[in-house]
Amino acid sequence: MHELCTSVSRKLEITKNSTFLKIIFEKQWFYLDNAIGHIYGTTFEVTSGGNLQPKQEVEETTTETKEAGTDNRNIVDDGKSQKLTHDDIKALKDKGIKGQEIVQQLIENSTTFRDKTEFAQDKYIKKKRRKYEAVITIVKPSTRILSTMYYAREPGKINHLRYDTLAQMLTLGNIRAGNKMIVMETCAGLVLGAVMERMGGYGSIIQMYPGGGPVRAATSCFGFPKLFFDNLHEFPLSKVDSLLSGTFSTETLPSEPEDNVLLEEESNGLTDEKQISLQEAEEESATEAAMEISQTEEQETMDINTEDVEFKENKEKENKENVREKQRKQWERRKKLIETAALLREKNADGLIVASKFHPTPLLLSLLEFVAPSRPFVVYCQYKEPLLECYTKLRERGGVINLKLSETWLRNYQVLPDRSHPKLTMSGGGGYLLSGTTVVLDKGKSDSSSLEALKMEEPSSKRCKVQDLHC
């Protein structure tokens, strides 16, 4: 799995079978034939015909000093400063002239370029290069790249989870190798992939999912090896209540010996059919030797019938194989479900991560039962009101400490010589996080502490009545 990185990013899987596909990206089309075999970070230039060629870094040597103005106050943007028209630029592209040469001709034919300041000239050159130079860099997928790409292109699929908020979740959740984590997310598998990358294939992860199955579109973009998925388990949210109440059960599992018996019966049936077909062939050969001339029409009809029989037999074989494969998959899925339920029953998870579009309160209160004491938990939500309600419920319930509701603030800065300043545009919000630590919930102590608190709050006259009632 590779990641194409230009001024904007896009995920794309590159295999030997997909090299001849025509890729269209940001009004540019190309083929991936020459990308196979190069290391990550290689920068390619799209040439004529859509071919990729590694870009050679050329050092810019300027013998002459640049002519630049002192300020831009006398420059008027009336659209008449460029001598080259749109048709002229299109003709240059049709001739196969590279983007670097087109940018150079745009500079030479600009009447106001020399009057701009040195900073304005650099900005102008960068803008034209981004437009006319087709440059693509293939980078290795990571949490930072994928989270930035999803937030820029498809923020709704990840519940507007910003990349710095995701980093805070991994830190507050104490994600590390060897942990046993519970992850509940509806962010297209981005949070799950980030946890898997941080753990490095060591430990176990239990993914809680709603509906018929987990969604792992972003997880597949990481390109994890098979080792990472060996310790990845899944469990449906619809069966959490039954697991907590002790009524969890699955349907009767098909046993493997039945499949073997089915295979033996089918093999016996096939051998019988082969013997019958051999006998029929011998009889047909005998009849053909005796009556070759008089029964030509009958032979043709017999051939048609044998073809129909073979077609029906092949179709029945395919149907039986499909049924057997479905049964095997169902058996493996139920077996994994039982194994995951056994892991959850231990109630010794090292952490809990929740980032879903559902209300966090019922999810958190039920999933905290599977987390061991003195372990962190983190809940993400795009809005703060559901987390405020969840915060209140946790304070009433007890069993948690260090509750904190936070919002990350992010602002990008431009760092350049004599031009370092905050960027004018910034993200309005990256969501909210509720974090805390689980502790042992002692009901006896909680009742006595609540009674003492009640005594301290009530006046002396009412305090006597409360004591009489409890006596």
Disulfide bonds with the S-S distance in Angstrom:
none
